[in-house]
Amino acid sequence: MKGKTQNICQFCSYKILFLCTVSILFNISTSDSVYHHVSEAADDFHQHRHLLSYNGDPLATEPSHKFENPRLENAYIALQAWKEAILSDPKNMTTNWVGPDVCNYKGVFCWPAPDNTCERTVAGIDINHADIAGSLPRELGLLYDLALFHLNSNRFCGTIPQSFVNLRLLFELDLSNNRFAGKFPEVVLHLPSLKYLDIRYNEFEGELPKGLFDKDFDAIFINSNRFSSALPDNIGNSPVSVIVMANNMLEGCLPASLGSMAATLNELIITNNGLLSCFPNEIGKLKNLTVLDVSHNKLMGPLPDSIGNMDSLEQLNVEHNFMSGKIYQDVSTSKFKRLLHMITTSSRMSPRLA
């Protein structure tokens, strides 16, 4: 679908301008004072930069290594622990992850720290499409200043470490197209700066937490997993512009609270799930929505008249449902005529004017 392609390209542009984005994010973080500390204990932990390895032995750097500052020493500890957790690196992405100069590691990006511009820190990691197999060690929680973490299209498995709670400046998290599993990674709901969440094409399962829709996210991609709950009734609390939940096992009704997303929502894609019931009339409040795709579900009843109020709608797909009835005149005429083939395909709806 053209709208979906445009959306993916739009978010890919952030990755092309990676360093520029890091600069902007850190400036925002500094001006808005979002460089938080969890508690006095967390402060102490932050200052000492000390974390135990899996077997309980303290991690240490080689005495011969010299570091610009404790942040980069922490980054060295984190990245070396990660390298040890990598089982396969066919494209040699991490081959040069050797020595104390972590800012020269492939896929690792440094920038002046948001709270001290005289110190460099690891601000971003982008190892997309590296086909790496392995897991994420808890030592990655030492990357306190990380703003972007992109692991798209690899073979990482396991779960997301709870130590990620330390990544309080993380703005973009892309774990898509990997082999992560388990329940929804609720640790991401405790990241105060996170705006873009992409965990699509993994093996996450179970319920969608209500807290997901109470966060100040701008984009949520959770499609192509194994989520199997009903859509939480507080979904309308979310300020997202894009939400994609396709290809899961979601069930139940389309919540009426969707109408509360009118100010921000541009694309809503929930195709290929198990949604039941009728369209809520409140859907017509989404006047900024450009793409609505609920195809391949079990929705029933007529298309609500309020669809005609969706002034920005460009793509509507309700095919392969159990909908019936007639499409009313305000839906069938003017700008909505181009949508008729998608509205009526594989459904019991008549395009005749009522």
C-alpha positions in Angstrom: 0.0 0.0 0.0 1.4 3.4 -1.0 0.6 5.0 2.4 2.5 2.2 4.2 5.5 2.6 1.9 5.6 6.4 2.4 5.4 5.9 6.2 8.4 3.5 6.2 10.4 5.8 4.0 9.6 8.7 6.2 11.0 7.0 9.3 14.0 5.7 7.3 15.0 9.3 6.7 15.8 9.6 10.4 18.5 7.0 10.0 20.1 8.7 7.0 20.4 11.9 9.1 21.6 9.9 12.1 24.2 12.3 13.6 22.1 15.3 12.9 19.2 13.7 14.8 21.5 12.9 17.7 22.5 16.5 18.0 18.9 17.7 17.9 17.8 15.1 20.5 20.6 16.0 22.9 19.8 19.7 22.5 16.2 19.0 23.3 17.1 16.8 26.2 19.3 19.5 27.7 16.9 22.4 27.3 13.9 20.4 28.6 16.0 19.0 31.5 15.1 15.4 30.7 18.4 14.1 31.9 16.9 12.4 34.9 18.2 10.2 37.8 16.0 7.4 39.0 17.0 7.7 42.7 20.0 8.5 44.9 21.0 4.8 44.5 20.8 5.2 40.8 22.9 8.3 41.0 25.6 6.5 42.9 25.5 3.7 40.4 25.8 6.2 37.6 28.8 7.8 39.2 30.7 4.6 39.9 29.9 3.1 36.5 30.1 -0.4 37.9 28.1 -3.4 36.8 28.5 -7.1 37.5 28.8 -9.6 34.7 26.5 -12.6 34.4 28.8 -14.8 36.5 29.0 -12.3 39.3 32.6 -11.2 38.6 33.2 -7.4 38.4 33.9 -6.2 34.9 37.2 -4.4 34.5 39.1 -2.7 31.7 42.7 -3.6 30.9 45.2 -1.4 32.8 46.9 -0.4 29.6 43.7 1.1 28.2 43.2 4.9 28.6 39.8 6.5 28.3 38.8 10.1 27.7 36.2 9.9 30.5 34.2 7.4 32.6 31.3 7.4 30.1 33.5 6.0 27.4 35.0 3.5 29.8 31.5 2.3 30.6 30.7 2.1 26.9 33.8 -0.1 26.4 32.6 -2.4 29.1 29.1 -2.6 27.6 30.2 -3.1 24.1 32.8 -5.7 25.0 30.2 -7.6 26.9 27.9 -7.4 23.9 30.6 -8.6 21.6 31.0 -11.7 23.8 27.2 -12.3 23.5 27.4 -12.4 19.7 27.4 -15.8 18.2 27.6 -14.9 14.5 28.7 -11.8 12.6 28.8 -12.8 9.0 29.3 -9.2 7.7 32.1 -8.4 10.2 30.2 -5.5 11.7 32.0 -5.8 15.1 35.4 -6.8 13.8 36.9 -3.5 14.8 35.3 -3.4 18.3 38.8 -3.7 19.8 40.6 -1.3 22.1 39.5 1.7 24.1 38.5 4.0 21.2 34.8 3.0 21.2 33.9 6.1 19.1 35.7 4.5 16.3 33.7 1.2 16.5 31.7 0.5 13.4 28.0 1.4 14.0 28.8 3.3 17.2 28.3 7.1 17.2 29.6 9.5 19.7 28.5 13.1 20.5 29.1 15.6 23.3 27.2 14.6 26.4 24.0 16.5 27.0 25.0 17.4 30.6 28.6 18.2 29.8 29.5 19.1 26.3 33.2 18.9 27.1 32.9 15.1 27.3 32.1 12.7 24.4 29.7 9.9 25.0 28.1 7.1 23.0 24.9 8.6 21.7 23.8 6.2 19.1 24.2 2.6 17.8 23.0 1.6 14.4 23.8 -1.9 13.2 20.8 -2.4 10.9 20.9 -5.2 8.4 24.1 -6.8 9.8 22.6 -10.3 10.1 24.2 -10.7 13.6 23.1 -13.5 15.8 23.3 -13.2 19.6 21.6 -11.7 22.5 21.5 -8.4 24.5 23.6 -8.5 27.7 22.5 -6.5 30.7 25.7 -4.5 30.5 24.1 -2.4 27.8 22.4 -0.6 30.6 25.7 1.2 31.1 25.1 3.3 28.0 23.3 6.0 30.0 23.4 8.6 27.2 22.2 6.5 24.4 19.6 8.3 22.3 19.1 5.9 19.3 19.4 2.2 19.2 18.8 0.5 15.8 19.0 -3.3 15.4 16.8 -3.8 12.4 17.2 -7.0 10.4 19.5 -9.1 12.6 19.1 -12.4 14.4 19.1 -11.3 18.0 17.0 -13.4 20.3 16.0 -13.7 24.0 14.4 -10.8 25.9 15.1 -7.1 26.4 17.3 -6.6 29.6 15.7 -4.9 32.5 18.9 -2.8 32.7 17.5 -0.8 29.7 15.6 1.2 32.4 18.8 3.2 32.7 18.5 4.5 29.1 16.6 7.5 30.1 17.6 9.6 27.0 16.6 6.9 24.5 14.5 8.5 21.8 14.3 5.8 19.1 14.3 2.1 19.7 14.2 -0.2 16.6 14.4 -3.9 17.4 12.4 -4.9 14.3 13.0 -8.0 12.2 14.8 -10.1 14.9 14.0 -13.1 17.0 13.2 -11.5 20.3 10.5 -13.4 22.3 8.5 -13.3 25.5 5.9 -11.0 26.8 5.7 -7.4 25.7 9.0 -5.7 26.9 7.5 -3.5 29.5 10.9 -2.0 30.3 10.3 0.3 27.3 7.4 1.9 29.1 9.8 3.3 31.7 11.9 5.2 29.2 10.8 8.9 29.6 12.4 10.2 26.4 11.2 7.4 24.1 9.1 8.5 21.1 9.6 5.9 18.4 9.0 2.2 19.3 9.5 -0.4 16.6 9.4 -4.1 17.7 7.7 -5.5 14.6 8.6 -8.9 13.1 9.6 -10.6 16.3 8.1 -13.3 18.5 6.6 -11.2 21.3 3.3 -12.6 22.6 0.6 -12.2 25.1 -1.4 -9.1 26.1 -0.8 -5.6 25.1 -0.3 -3.6 28.3 -2.5 -0.6 28.9 0.5 1.5 29.7 1.6 1.3 26.1 -1.1 3.8 25.2 -0.5 6.1 28.1 3.0 6.9 26.9 3.9 10.0 24.9 5.0 8.0 21.8 4.8 9.4 18.3 4.9 6.1 16.5 4.2 2.5 17.5 5.1 -0.5 15.3 4.2 -3.8 16.9 3.0 -5.7 13.8 3.9 -9.3 12.9 4.3 -10.6 16.4 2.1 -13.0 18.4 0.1 -10.5 20.6 -3.3 -12.1 21.4 -5.3 -9.7 23.7 -8.1 -7.4 23.0 -7.2 -3.8 22.2 -7.1 -1.9 25.6 -10.0 0.5 26.0 -7.5 3.3 26.8 -6.0 3.2 23.3 -7.5 6.7 22.8 -5.1 8.1 25.3 -2.2 7.7 22.9 -0.9 10.8 21.1 0.7 8.7 18.3 0.6 9.8 14.7 1.1 6.2 13.4 0.2 2.9 14.9 0.6 -0.4 13.1 -0.7 -3.6 14.8 -1.2 -5.8 11.7 -0.5 -9.6 11.6 -1.1 -10.5 15.3 -3.9 -12.4 17.0 -5.7 -9.4 18.5 -9.3 -9.9 19.2 -12.4 -8.1 20.6 -13.9 -4.8 19.6 -12.5 -1.6 18.1 -12.7 0.6 21.2 -14.8 3.7 20.9 -12.0 5.7 22.5 -10.2 5.6 19.1 -12.2 8.8 18.5 -10.1 10.6 21.1 -7.0 10.3 18.9 -8.4 12.9 16.4 -5.7 15.5 17.0 -2.7 13.4 16.2 -3.5 10.1 14.4 -2.6 9.9 10.7 -2.4 6.1 10.1 -4.1 3.2 11.8 -3.3 -0.3 10.4 -4.8 -3.4 12.2 -5.1 -5.8 9.3 -5.0 -9.6 9.6 -6.1 -10.0 13.3 -9.3 -11.4 14.8 -11.2 -8.2 15.6 -15.0 -8.6 16.1 -18.1 -6.4 16.4 -19.1 -3.3 14.5 -17.2 -0.2 13.6 -17.7 2.4 16.4 -19.4 5.5 15.3 -16.6 7.5 17.0 -14.2 6.5 14.2 -15.6 9.4 12.2 -13.9 11.9 14.6 -10.5 11.0 13.1 -10.4 13.9 10.7 -6.7 13.8 10.3 -6.5 10.1 9.5 -5.2 9.4 6.0 -4.9 5.6 6.2 -7.3 3.2 7.8 -6.8 -0.5 7.2 -8.8 -3.1 9.2 -9.0 -5.7 6.4 -8.8 -9.5 7.1 -10.7 -9.4 10.4 -14.2 -10.4 11.5 -15.8 -7.0 11.7 -19.6 -7.0 11.1 -22.4 -4.6 10.4 -22.5 -1.5 8.2 -19.9 1.1 7.6 -20.9 4.0 10.0 -22.2 7.2 8.4 -19.5 9.1 10.3 -16.9 7.8 7.9 -18.0 10.6 5.7 -16.6 13.1 8.2 -13.1 11.9 7.8 -11.9 14.7 5.6 -8.2 13.6 5.2 -8.9 9.9 4.5 -7.0 8.7 1.4 -6.9 4.9 1.9 -9.6 2.8 3.4 -9.5 -1.0 3.4 -12.2 -3.1 5.0 -12.0 -6.1 2.7 -12.3 -9.7 4.0 -14.6 -8.9 6.9 -18.3 -9.7 7.4 -19.6 -6.2 6.9 -22.8 -5.7 5.1 -25.3 -3.0 4.1 -25.2 0.0 1.8 -22.6 2.7 1.5 -24.3 6.0 2.1 -24.2 9.0 -0.3 -21.7 11.1 1.7 -19.3 8.1 1.7 -19.9 7.2 -2.0 -19.4 10.5 -3.6 -16.7 13.1 -4.1 -13.3 12.3 -2.7 -14.4 8.9 -1.4 -15.2 7.4 -4.8 -11.6 6.4 -5.2 -12.0 4.2 -2.1 -15.0 2.2 -3.2 -13.0 -0.8 -4.7 -11.3 -1.3 -1.3 -14.5 -0.9 0.7 -16.5 -3.5 -1.3 -13.9 -6.1 -2.2 -14.7 -9.5 -0.5 -17.4 -8.0 1.7 -21.2 -7.9 1.5 -21.4 -4.2 1.1 -23.2 -2.5 -1.8 -21.8 0.5 -3.4 -25.2 1.7 -4.4 -26.2 5.2 -3.1 -28.7 5.1 -0.2 
